[in-house]
């Protein structure tokens, strides 16, 4: 097996992922099983490093475990994931171990096995944080939040969401932002903080619309309609429900359409359209029962109970209302263990029953249901949870600002020297420094410009990235600073912005390291003509410069002065495969006998813009 074989199998994994996203798990499973079979066959007859094969095997097993979970083949999924987990533990691969644990946790959460899910979630979270994979960390945090939401523990759910949401925003994971804000909206709705719920639901709706996830758009329109109804904005609620119904019917999703359909029935009651409300709720009850949706069946019974309890309704019937309420209560109590959303509905039914029994003069029963209503309502919307919701907003705001600050800091440190980036972060806007003596390097990959015209763009960029990343690592090793790249040219300095007395020695050693042979990756080499060799041409000089920050939108650190021009001339007037330096640079390198280098006099030569100059070649001294 070679790298090409592994690349082919990786491409199959990507294809399987897209098939899963597009709702074709059977074909995805077939491809993944094919990859596993290929890995088994090729592993025995291959010189490819075993670590690469094992990593791809773990990745494939985790992908397959996820596909099987989505297909509700729980035991097959668990066995596959446990195989991946064992392999990840054996090889010490924290990334794949975290992924296996995360999917296993979700497998348990699907079955509402909360305790077992947490046993997988917590080590998955610890490993994800250790590996620094923000996307997975954010997803795990959100799913732990979902666990607590489904368990009815709003306080803990908000704790985890307050950490996950800023992380999702930092990595711009829009689908997860949409899902997380939707879940936060559910919590605020249950806490009767409808304005906050609407704020998060509208944000989620906008993201789903942006991404074109129309089924989710339909669901969010129903939630938004519910928010508007609770806030008394019946016109917007009516519009939202109708749009939701239309989208669900367009997608052939009858079960989901039942939610806005019956919610609209209750809205019509609130608007005083009682006959239309009764007609829609009666039809909606039949629909929810045919779809087997127990939660919405209970809600529809509760809506009918409210309609028959409405005194302005010609068909008002307190006894009929009480019967519907008792039916709704029975449904909610039946599903409470598996659906915590039923708890909030139970609270509402006890409140309505208290009022209905009061109307009928059954004060003992009214008091009993009122007491039950009061105790349950206090448990659901306790002071701690309400305080936590306020803290959540503060934590999200703080964490979001912190994440933005960290992202800005990371970007500045990637584009500017660290000391300059730190000054910018402290508020300096005009940075201009004078340096009496620094060393400057110019390097050029000889012949690459002509060859690049015949290569695919991706290979050209891959080559330059590989070379320049290597040079950057050498600059870091010797305490030098890359200033910029221009085409296949590379410019660096030593002694600025961090001052070094031995700047010339440091830059000389960096230049010699740059001249060492570089082994290009196979994916680049295979595109080059056979026997292709590349040589560097490097020029070094030292002298006085001005260095500073230029630009306002796009910031860049640059250096100026005659010394920069001279260093550029040293490179352009040099020879391929050699390092040409000025006399000033040679004299600046102290203790040449103590360093593994030597200078060879090249003699005087005419340098454009400088006149006659004596130059030297810098070479590594053999022992």
N, C-alpha and C positions, 0 to 999 in steps of 0.2 A: 504494500500500500504506500502511496506517496501523498504529498500535500494536495494534489489534484483530486485524489479519491476522497479525502476528508472534506475538501471544499464542495464536492458533489453531494456528499451526504449532508453537509450543513445546509446546502440549498434545498434538499429534500425536507429538512426540518422546518425551514422557513415556509415552504410550500404547505406543509401540514398545518402550520400555525394559521395561515391564511384560510385554509379550508375550514378549520375549526371556527374561526371568526365569522365565516360566511355560512355557517350552519350546515356543514357537511362533515360530521364527526366520523362517519363510517369510512369515507375516503381518507381522512386524516389518519385514522387508526391503521388503515392498510399501509400507508406510506411509512408510518413510524415503525411498524412491525418489520417492514422491508429494510429499514435502516439498521435495526437491531440484528437482523439476520446477516446483513452485509458486514457489520462490525464483527460478528462471531466468526464469519468465514475468513475475513481478511486479517484478523488479528493473529491467527496462527501462521499466516504466510507473509508477514510484513516486517519491514525494517523501520516502519514509522514508530517514533517514541510511544511507548505504552501509555504514558500519561495523557497524551492527546486523544488516544482511542478511548481510554477510560472516562475522560471528561465528556466526550461526545456521547458515550453510552449513558452516563448519568443524566445528561441533558435530555436525551431521548426518552429515557424511562420516566422522568418527571413530566415531560410533555404528554406521554401516553397515559400516565396516571391522571393528569388533568382532563384529558379527553374522556377517559372511562368514568371519571366523577361526573362530568357533564352529561353522560349517557345513563346516569343512575345505576351503574354497575359497581356498586359500593365495594364488594369484597375483592373483585379484580383490581379495582383502583388502589385499594389499601395494600394488597400484595405487591403490586408494581412499585408503589411509592416506598414501601418498606425495603424493597430490593435496592432502589436508588439511594435511600438513606444509609443502608448498611455499607454500600460502596463508597458513599461520600465520607462516612466516618472512617472507613479503612484507609482511604487515600488522603484524609485530612483536608478535604475540600469544603471549606466553610460556606462558600456561596451556594453550592448545590445542596448541602446539608440544610441550610436555611430554607431553600426552596421546597425541598421534600417535606420538611416539618410544617411549612405554611400550608401546603395543599392538604396534608393529612389533617391539620387543624380545621380547614374548611370542610373537609369530608365529615368530621365530627359535628361541626356546626350545622351542616345540612340536616343532620339527624337530631339536632337540639341536644347533643351530648356536651353540655357546656363545660363540665369539669374536665373531661378528657380533652376537649378542644384547647382549653387553657394550658394543659400539660404540653401541648405541641406549640401553641402560640408563643409562650414566653421564651423558650430556647431559640425559636425561629427569629424572634425579635432581637435577642441578644447577639446572635450570629450575624444578622443583617446589619446591625449597628457596627459590629466589629469590622465587617468587610467594607463599610462605607457606601453601600448601595442605597441611596436615598429613596429611589422609586419603590424598591421592595419594602424598605422600612416604613414608608408612608402607607403602603397597602396593608401591611400587617397591623399597624396601629389603627387604621380605619376598620379593619375586620374585627379587631378586638373590641372596638367601639360598637360595632354591629352586634357582637355577642352580648354585650351588656345591655344594648337597646332591646334586643329580643328577649333578654332575661328580665326586662323591666327596670333595670338599674340605670336611671337616667344620669345620676351623678357621675358614675364611672364612665358611662358612654361619653359624656361631655369632656371628661378628662382626656380620654384618648383622642377624640376628635380635635381638641384644641391643639394637640401636638401634630396630628396627621395632616390637617388642612393646610397649614403653612408650608409643610414639606411638599405636598402635592403642588402647591403654587410655585414653589422654588424650582421644581423640575418641570413645571408646565404640563402636568399630567391631567389634561382636561376631562377625560372620561371619569377619572377618580374624583376630581374636584366636583363634577356634576353629581356623582353618586353620594359623596360625603355631604355636600350641602343639602341634598334631598333628605338624607337621614337626620341631619340636624334640624331641618324643617319639621320632621315628624315629632321630634322631641318637644320643640317649642309649641307645636299644635296641642300636644297632650298636656302641656303646662298652661294652656289657654293664653299663651303669649302670641296671639294671631298675627300681629304686625311683624314680629321677628320671624315667625314661621313663613309669612309671605315674602319677606326679604330674601330668605335662603332659597325658597321654592322658585322665585323669579330668576334668581341667579342660575339655579340648576336648569330651569326651562331654557334660558338663553343659550347655555352651553350645549344642551342636547339638540336644539334647533341648529346651532352653528355646525355641529358635527353630522347633522342629517339623520339622527337616530329617531325616526318618526314614531315608533312604538313608545319610546320613553317620553317623547314630547306629549303624546296622548295622555300618558299617566300623570305627567307633571301639570298639564292643563286642568285635570281633575282636582289635583291638590291645590292649585292656585285658585280654582273656582270655590273650593271649600273655604279657603282663607278669606276670600272676598265676601262670601256669604256670612261668615262669622263676624266680619267687620261691618256688615250692613250695606256693602256695595253690591246690591242685587243685580244691577245691570251688567257689571263686569263678571260677576259670578255666572250669570245666565250665558253670556257670550263664551266664557271659558268652558263651561260644561258642554255646550253645543259643539264647539270645536273639538273637544276631547272625544265625544261620541262619534263624530264624523271621521276622525282619524282612526279610531279603533275599528269602526265598521269597514273603512277603506282597507285596513290591513287584515280583515277577517278575524279580528280578535274579539269574539263575542264575550268571553269571560271578563276581559278588562273593560269592555263597554258597559257592563252592568254597574260599575262603580259610578261613573258620571250620570248614567241613566237614572239610577235611584236617588243619587244626591240632588239631581235636578228636580225630582219629584218632591223632595223636602223643601227645596228652594221655592218651588211654586206655592207650597203651603205658606211659607214666610211672606210671599208676595201677595197672598190673598186669593190665589187662583186654585180654590179648593177642589173643584170637580176635576180639573186637569191634573192636579196633584194626585188625587185618588186613582185616576185612570193609569197614570204613569207608575205609581207605587205598586199597584196590583199586578201590572204587567212585569214590573221589575222584580217582584217577589218570586214570580214563576220562573223568571230568567235565572236568578241567583240559585234557586233550588235545582234547576235543570243542569246548571254548571257545577253544582256541588260546592259552591263558595259559601261556607258556613259563616264567616265573619260578616260578609255583606248581606247575607240572609238575615242575620240578627239585626244589623243596622236598619234594613228595610222594614222589619217588623217594628223596630223602635220608631221609625219615621211614621209608620201607619198609626202607632199608638199616639204620637204627638198630634197627628191630623185629627183623630177622633176625640182628642182632648181639647181641641181648639173651639172655644165657645162661639166664635163667629161662623163656624162651619155649620151649614144647615143639617148635616148628618151627625153632629156632635153626639157622642155616646160614651159616657165615662166608663161603663162596664166593658164595652168593646175595646176601649183604649187600655183598660187594665189587663184584659186577656192578651192583647198584643204585647204589652210590656212584659208580662210573665213569660210569654213564649220567647221573647227576645232575651230575657234574663237567663232562661234555661239554655238557650243556644250559647250565649257568652260563657256561662259557667262550665258548659261541656268542653269548650275549646280553650279555656283559660290556660290550662297547663301547657298547651302547645303554641298558643299565640297570645303573648302578653298584651297586645293591643286590645284584647277583650276586657282587660282589667278596667281601663278607662270607661269602656262602654257599660260595664256593670255598675260603676259609680253613677252614671247618668240614669240608669234604669231605676235604681233605688231612690234617686231624687224625684223622678216622675211618679213612682209608686206612692211616695210619701204625699205628694200633692193630690193624687187621685183618691187615695183613702181618706184624706182630709175632706175632699169634696163630698164623699159618700158618708161622712160622719163617723167613720171607723178610726177614731183618734188613736187608739192603742196601736193598730197596725201602721198608721201614719207615723207615729213616733218611732216605732221599731225600724221602719225603712229610712226615716230621716237620720236616726242614729247611725245606721249602717252606711248611709250616704256620707255623713260627716266623717266617720272614722276612715272609710276607704279613700275619700277625697284628700284627707290629711296625709294618708300614707303615700298616695301617688304624687301629690304636689306639696311635699313637706318643705319646711323652711330651708333645709340643707340643699335640696335640689334647686329651689328657686335662687338661693344664694349662689349655687354652683353655676347656674345659667348666666348670672351677672359676671361671675369670675371668668366664665368661658369667653365672653366677649372681650374682656380685658386681656386674657391670655392669648387669644387669637390675634388681637391687634398687636400685642407686644411681640409674639412669635413671628408674625408676618413682617413687622418692621425689622426684627433681628435677622430673619431669613434674607430680606432684601439687602440689608447691610452686609451680611456675609457673602451674598452673591456678588455685590458690588466690589467688596474687598478682594474676593477670589479673582474677579475679572481684571481688576487693576494689577494684582500681583502677577497675572499671566501676561499682561501687556506692557508693564513697566518694571524697572528694577525695584526690588523690594523696598529699599530705603526711600526711593522716590514715591512709590505707592503709599507708604506709611505717611509721608509728608502730605500727600493729597488727602488722605483720610483724615488727617488732623486739620484740614481746611485751607492749606496753602494752595493758591491758584496760579501764582506767578513764580516759577522756579527757574532761576538762572544762576549757575555757579561757575567760578573761574578755577581752572586747575593749571598750575605752573608746569607740571610735567606728568604726562601719562603715555602709555604705549597703545598704538592703534594697529589693528590687523584688517587687511582686506584679503579675501580668498575667492577664487573663481574655479568652477569645474570646467576644465578646458575641453572643448569639443562637444559639450552636451547640448548647447543651443541648436547646432545643426542637426544632431541626432534626434532631438525632441520633436522636430517637425514631422518625423516619420512614426512616432509612437502614439498610442491612444492617450488622450488627456489624463485619464485616471492613472496611467502608469507614470506619466511625467510628474504628476502631483505626488504620487506614492514615492517616487525616487527622491524628489526634493525634500519631502517630509522626513523620510528615513535619514537622509544625509544631515539635514539641519538639526534634527533631534539629537543625532550623534554629536554634532559640534556643540550643541547647547549643553549636553552632559559633560563635555570636556571643559567648557567654559565654567561650569559650576565647580568642577573638580579643581581648577586652578585659580578660582576667585576672579574670573573675568566676566564681562557682561556683553551679551549679544546686543547690538544696537539695532540692526535691521538686516533684512535680506532684500536683494533686488534681482529678480530673475534667478539665475544660478549663482549669484554673488552673495557673499557673506561678510558682514562687517562686525567687528568686536573691539572692545576697549578694555584696558586694565588700568586701574588707578582712578577711575571715575565710574559711578558716583562714590564708591567706597575707595578711600585713598590707601595705597600701598607703597611703601618705599621701594620694594623689590618688584614693581609692576613690570619692568622689562623682562626679568627672569621668568616671571609667571607666564607672560604672553609667549615668550620663546618656547617654553615647555609645552604650552597648549598647541602652538603651531607644529611642533615636532610630532605630537600625538595625532594631530589631524592628518599628517602624512602617512600614518600607518595604514596598512591594507584594511579595507572595510568589506565584510562579507554581506553582499546584498541578499535579501530574501528571494526565495525561488520564484514567487509570483511576479517579481520585477525582472529577475535574470532571464526568465523564459521568453520575455518579449524583446530582449536585446540581441543584436546580431552576434553570432558565435565569435568568440575571441575578442569581444569589446573590452577595452580597458579605458579607465578614466584616470586623469591626472589632475591634481590640484596645482594652482599657481598662487603663491601666497606672498604678500608684501607686508613688511613691518617698519614702523617708524615711531619715534617718540618726540614729544614736544608739548607746547602750550595749547590749551583748548578752552572754549566756552561750552558748557553743557547745560541743557535745560529742557523744559517741557514746552511743546508747541501744540497748538490747536485748542479748541474749546469744547467741541462735541467729541471728536475722535482725538484722544490724547496720544502723544508719542514723545519719547525721550530721544533726543538727538544731540550730536556733538558737532562743533564748528571750529574752524581755524585752519591756518596754513598747514599745520601738522597732519590734518586729515587728508588734505589734497596730496601731500607728499607720500603718505602711506599708500594712497590709491595709485600713485605713479610707480611706487616700488612693485606693486602687484602687476600693473599693466605692462611694465617694461621688463618683467621677469620671464622666466622660462617654465614650461610645464614640468611638474614634478619637483620643483625647487622652491625654496623660501629665500626671497631677496630682501635684504635689510639695508638701512642707511647706516652711515658711519656713526650718527648720533645714537641710533639704537644699539649698535655694537658696543659703544662706549658706556651706555647705560647699564648693560648687563655686567654686573659685578661678579667677581669670583668665578670666572669662566673655567678655571682649572678644577673647581669643585663641582661643576655641573656637567652632565653627560652631553655636552654639545661643543661645537667648534665653529669658527668663522673662516671662510675662504675668500680672500681678496679677489673681487671680480675686476677691479680696476676702475678707471674713470669712464663714464658714459654720459651721453647727452640725454637729459631727462626733460620731457616736454614741460615747458613753463617754469623750469628750475635751472636750466643750463647744465654745466658740467657738474657731476656728482660722483664721488667714489662710493661704490656699493659693494656688498658682501653677500655671500651665500651662507645661510645657516644650515648646519647639518648635525645629525646625531653623531656623537663621538663614539667610535667602537672601543670596547674595553681592551 
